[in-house]
Amino acid sequence: MNLVSFEGKDNTKINGSGPLTSAEPVQPLDIECVEKILNYKFKNKSLLVQAFTDPSYDEKCVSYERLEFLGDTILSMVITNEFYNLYPKESPGSLTNLRAANVDTEKLARVAVKHNLHRYLRHKKPLFDDQVLEFVKAVKKDPTLPHSHGLLTVPKFLADIVESTIGALFMDCNSTDTVWKVVKPLLEPIIHLDKLEKHPMTELNEKCQKKKLTLTTKDTWEETKNFFFFIEDKMVGHGYHPVKKETAKYLAAKNAIDTFFGDL
C-alpha cells in the first residue's frame, strides 16, 4: 500500500515555511515542504506521512499515535541530555523544571504553529481547524512569548504532531544526535535557567515560608469560578477563570504576589 501521496515541487500550492497566516490544512501531505521546514530528508517517506495523519483521517491509514508515543520519550531524552551536560551542578529538581518548561503541551503547540506544521495535519474533524485558528490568533498577538501559563486554550493535537514528527525522525535515522540536531532549531527559543519563570504558586509559598506567614486558600471555583489566597486571614489574591480551575489559581497566586509582596 502506497501511503505517500503528494504533489510535485512544480505544483506546490502552499509554502509551509512561509509566514504564519492561516489555519487551513494542506491535504494530501506535501512531503517536500515539510522536509524543508525540518531541514531533513527522510529515507522512509511513509514515516513522515504517518506522523501527520490523525486517526480521523482514514481508518485504512496508520495514524500518528504510536509515533507520538515514541517521540514524547525521545524528546524527553534529548532535552534532558542537553540540560544535564549544560548545567553539571544543577539539582535533579531544577533540571526537571527546565525540561518540563521546554516540552509541555503549550510550548510544543507554539512550535507547531510557528513553523506552520499545523497546516500539514491530515484529518477529518472540522472543529480542529476552528481550534487551531483561535490558537494561531492568540499566539500572533505575542509570538515571542514562550508560555501563557494556562491562559490560552491549547489544542493538544498540535503538540502531538511535533512529538510524532520527532518519533518519525528517530525511526528514520536511529540517532538521538541527529534528532537533536534537527529538533533544536525548531524548539528555539529554548528556555534556559536564566529565563525559567517560577510558577506563581511556588513563588508565593516560598515568600510566605521565608517571612513565616500563614498562607491559606478559599476555593469557590465549582460554584463561582473564583479562587482566593489569604495571608494571616487577609484576602490578598483573587483569580477568576470560567473554564480552568488551575488558571484561576494561577491568577490568584500572581495577584497575591503583586498586591501583597509588591508593597513590602
C-alpha positions as CSV (number, residue, x, y, z in Angstrom):
1,M,0.0,0.0,0.0
2,N,1.5,3.3,-1.0
3,L,1.0,5.8,1.9
4,V,2.9,8.6,0.1
5,S,0.7,10.9,-1.9
6,F,1.8,14.4,-2.6
7,E,2.0,17.0,-5.3
8,G,5.3,17.5,-7.1
9,K,7.5,20.6,-6.5
10,D,6.2,22.4,-9.5
11,N,2.6,22.0,-8.3
12,T,3.2,23.0,-4.6
13,K,0.4,25.3,-3.7
14,I,1.4,26.4,-0.2
15,N,4.8,27.1,1.2
16,G,4.9,25.6,4.6
17,S,7.8,27.6,5.7
18,G,6.1,30.9,5.0
19,P,4.6,33.4,7.5
20,L,2.0,32.2,10.0
21,T,-1.2,33.4,8.4
22,S,-3.7,30.6,8.3
23,A,-5.0,27.5,10.0
24,E,-6.1,25.9,6.7
25,P,-4.7,22.4,6.3
26,V,-2.9,21.1,3.3
27,Q,-4.1,17.6,2.1
28,P,-2.6,15.4,0.9
29,L,0.7,15.9,2.6
30,D,3.4,17.9,0.7
31,I,6.4,16.0,1.8
32,E,8.9,18.3,0.2
33,C,7.6,21.3,2.2
34,V,7.7,19.5,5.5
35,E,11.2,18.3,4.8
36,K,12.2,21.9,4.1
37,I,10.8,23.0,7.4
38,L,12.7,20.3,9.2
39,N,15.8,20.7,7.1
40,Y,15.9,16.9,6.9
41,K,15.3,14.4,4.1
42,F,13.5,11.3,5.1
43,K,14.7,7.9,3.7
44,N,11.3,6.4,4.5
45,K,8.8,9.0,3.4
46,S,5.8,7.0,4.8
47,L,7.0,7.7,8.3
48,L,6.5,11.4,7.7
49,V,3.0,10.8,6.2
50,Q,2.1,8.7,9.3
51,A,3.4,11.5,11.6
52,F,0.9,13.9,10.1
53,T,-2.1,11.6,9.9
54,D,-4.8,12.0,12.6
55,P,-6.9,8.9,13.5
56,S,-9.9,10.7,12.0
57,Y,-8.4,11.0,8.5
58,D,-8.9,7.4,7.2
59,E,-9.4,4.2,9.1
60,K,-7.2,2.4,6.5
61,C,-4.3,4.8,7.2
62,V,-1.8,4.4,10.1
63,S,-2.2,7.3,12.4
64,Y,0.4,9.3,14.3
65,E,-0.4,7.9,17.7
66,R,2.4,5.3,18.0
67,L,5.0,7.8,16.7
68,E,3.7,10.4,19.1
69,F,4.2,8.0,22.0
70,L,7.8,7.3,20.8
71,G,8.5,11.0,20.1
72,D,7.4,12.0,23.6
73,T,10.1,9.7,25.0
74,I,12.8,10.7,22.6
75,L,12.2,14.4,23.1
76,S,12.4,14.0,26.9
77,M,15.6,12.1,26.4
78,V,17.4,14.6,24.2
79,I,16.3,17.7,26.1
80,T,17.3,16.0,29.4
81,N,20.7,15.2,27.9
82,E,21.2,18.8,26.7
83,F,20.5,20.3,30.2
84,Y,22.4,17.6,32.1
85,N,25.5,18.5,30.2
86,L,24.9,22.2,30.1
87,Y,24.2,22.5,33.8
88,P,26.5,20.0,35.6
89,K,25.9,21.5,39.1
90,E,22.1,21.8,38.9
91,S,19.9,19.5,41.0
92,P,17.6,16.9,39.5
93,G,14.6,19.1,40.6
94,S,16.0,22.1,38.7
95,L,16.7,20.0,35.6
96,T,13.2,18.6,35.8
97,N,11.7,22.1,35.8
98,L,13.8,23.1,32.9
99,R,12.7,20.0,30.9
100,A,9.1,20.5,31.7
101,A,9.1,24.1,30.6
102,N,10.5,23.1,27.2
103,V,8.4,20.0,26.4
104,D,4.9,20.9,27.8
105,T,1.8,21.0,25.6
106,E,1.7,24.7,25.0
107,K,5.4,25.0,24.2
108,L,5.2,22.3,21.6
109,A,1.9,23.7,20.2
110,R,3.6,27.0,19.7
111,V,6.4,25.2,17.9
112,A,3.9,23.7,15.5
113,V,2.2,27.0,14.6
114,K,5.5,28.9,14.5
115,H,6.8,26.6,11.8
116,N,3.4,26.0,10.1
117,L,3.5,22.3,10.8
118,H,-0.2,22.5,11.7
119,R,-1.1,23.2,8.1
120,Y,0.0,19.7,7.1
121,L,-2.1,17.7,9.6
122,R,-4.3,15.3,7.7
123,H,-7.7,15.0,9.5
124,K,-11.4,15.0,9.0
125,K,-12.5,16.9,12.1
126,P,-13.9,20.4,11.2
127,L,-13.5,21.6,14.8
128,F,-9.8,21.0,14.6
129,D,-9.5,23.9,12.2
130,D,-11.5,26.3,14.4
131,Q,-9.4,25.4,17.4
132,V,-6.2,25.9,15.6
133,L,-7.4,29.3,14.2
134,E,-8.2,30.6,17.7
135,F,-4.8,29.4,19.0
136,V,-3.0,30.9,16.0
137,K,-4.7,34.3,16.5
138,A,-3.8,34.2,20.2
139,V,-0.1,33.4,19.5
140,K,0.2,36.0,16.8
141,K,-0.6,38.7,19.5
142,D,2.7,37.9,21.1
143,P,4.7,35.3,19.1
144,T,7.8,35.8,21.2
145,L,6.1,34.8,24.5
146,P,7.3,31.2,25.4
147,H,4.2,30.4,27.6
148,S,0.9,31.8,28.8
149,H,0.8,29.6,31.9
150,G,-2.6,28.2,31.1
151,L,-4.2,31.5,29.9
152,L,-4.6,30.1,26.4
153,T,-6.7,27.1,25.3
154,V,-4.2,24.8,23.6
155,P,-5.2,22.2,21.1
156,K,-3.3,19.1,22.3
157,F,-3.1,17.7,18.8
158,L,-0.7,20.5,17.8
159,A,1.8,19.2,20.4
160,D,1.1,15.7,19.3
161,I,2.3,16.3,15.7
162,V,5.5,17.8,17.0
163,E,6.1,14.6,19.0
164,S,5.0,12.3,16.2
165,T,7.4,14.1,13.9
166,I,10.2,13.5,16.4
167,G,9.2,9.9,16.6
168,A,9.3,9.6,12.8
169,L,12.8,11.3,12.7
170,F,14.1,8.8,15.2
171,M,12.7,5.8,13.3
172,D,14.2,7.1,10.1
173,C,17.7,8.0,11.4
174,N,18.0,5.8,14.5
175,S,20.2,8.5,16.1
176,T,19.3,10.8,19.0
177,D,22.2,13.1,18.0
178,T,20.6,13.6,14.6
179,V,17.2,14.1,16.1
180,W,18.5,16.8,18.4
181,K,20.3,18.5,15.5
182,V,17.0,18.7,13.6
183,V,14.7,19.5,16.6
184,K,16.8,22.0,18.5
185,P,16.3,24.9,15.9
186,L,12.5,24.1,15.9
187,L,12.3,24.5,19.7
188,E,14.0,27.8,19.8
189,P,13.8,29.9,21.9
190,I,14.8,27.1,24.3
191,I,14.0,28.2,27.9
192,H,17.2,28.2,30.0
193,L,17.8,28.7,33.7
194,D,18.1,32.5,33.4
195,K,14.7,32.6,31.6
196,L,12.9,30.0,33.7
197,E,10.0,31.5,35.5
198,K,8.8,30.1,38.8
199,H,5.1,29.2,38.9
200,P,3.4,31.9,41.0
201,M,2.2,29.2,43.4
202,T,5.8,28.1,44.1
203,E,6.9,31.7,44.4
204,L,4.1,32.6,46.7
205,N,4.7,29.6,49.0
206,E,8.5,30.4,49.1
207,K,7.9,34.0,50.0
208,C,5.4,33.1,52.8
209,Q,7.7,30.5,54.2
210,K,10.7,32.9,54.2
211,K,8.7,35.5,56.2
212,K,6.9,32.9,58.3
213,L,3.5,33.9,57.1
214,T,0.4,31.7,57.1
215,L,-1.0,31.1,53.6
216,T,-4.5,29.7,53.2
217,T,-6.9,29.4,50.3
218,K,-10.6,29.6,49.6
219,D,-11.7,27.6,46.6
220,T,-15.2,28.5,45.2
221,W,-14.3,27.7,41.6
222,E,-17.0,25.0,41.2
223,E,-19.7,27.5,42.2
224,T,-18.4,30.9,41.1
225,K,-15.2,30.2,39.1
226,N,-13.2,32.1,41.6
227,F,-10.1,31.2,43.7
228,F,-8.7,33.2,46.6
229,F,-5.5,33.4,48.7
230,F,-5.3,34.7,52.3
231,I,-2.2,35.7,54.3
232,E,-2.8,35.9,58.0
233,D,-6.6,35.8,57.3
234,K,-6.4,38.8,55.0
235,M,-7.5,38.3,51.4
236,V,-4.5,39.1,49.2
237,G,-5.1,37.3,45.9
238,H,-8.1,36.7,43.7
239,G,-8.3,34.8,40.4
240,Y,-11.2,34.1,38.0
241,H,-11.4,31.8,35.0
242,P,-14.6,30.4,33.5
243,V,-13.0,27.2,32.2
244,K,-9.9,26.1,34.1
245,K,-9.6,26.0,37.9
246,E,-5.8,25.8,37.6
247,T,-5.8,29.1,35.7
248,A,-7.9,30.8,38.3
249,K,-5.5,29.5,40.9
250,Y,-2.5,30.8,38.9
251,L,-4.1,34.2,38.5
252,A,-4.9,34.4,42.2
253,A,-1.3,33.5,43.2
254,K,0.1,36.1,40.8
255,N,-2.3,38.7,42.1
256,A,-1.3,37.9,45.7
257,I,2.4,38.3,44.9
258,D,1.8,41.6,43.1
259,T,-0.5,43.1,45.7
260,F,0.9,41.8,49.0
261,F,4.6,41.4,48.4
262,G,4.8,44.2,45.9
263,D,4.1,46.6,48.8
264,L,6.8,45.1,51.1
